[in-house]
């Protein structure tokens, strides 16, 4: 299922991009041209990407 993700950078700039449900957010952000770094390669183990997901999205 295709979904739209909205990234917000530290300056408040919004970047929308399409991806598939279950895709890796690190790789989706990088593919959208965002300078997202991930030492753990997107395994949610290091926090270098600084991606924050709002709590209301946790169960979706």
N, C-alpha and C positions, 0 to 999 in steps of 0.2 A: 504494500500500500504506500503510495507516494504522499509525503507530508511536506509542509513548509516550516522551516526553522528560521527564527529571527535571532541573530546574534546582535548584541549591543556592545560596542567597544568602550574603553574607559572614557572616551570623550563624548559618549552618547550617540555616536553614529550607529544607525541600524542597518544591518546587512541581512537581507532575506535570501534564502537559498532552498532549493528542493532537495529532498533525499528520500530514502526508503525507511520505513519503520524498522528500527533495529540497527541502523547504520551507526558507526562510530563517530561521535561528535567531534573528536579531534580531527579526524580525516575529512569530515564534512566542512569544518571551518577552514582547514588548509586548502581544500579544493575551491572554496569560495574566495580565496585570495587573502584570508586573514592570517596575520603572523602569529599563529597559535603554536606554541612549543609544547611538546609532550615527551619528557624523558622516559616515561614508562610505555610509550607507544600506544596510549589510549586505553590502558588497562585499569584506570582509576586507582592508581597506587602511589602517585607522587605529588599531585596538585600543581605541577609547573604550568599547566595550561590555563589555570585560573578560570575555568568554565564553572559558572554557578547556575544551577537549575533551580527555579522557584519551587518551593515545597508543594504547591498545588499540582505540579506536574509529576510528582514521584510515582503515583499509582497508574499513570497513563502509559 
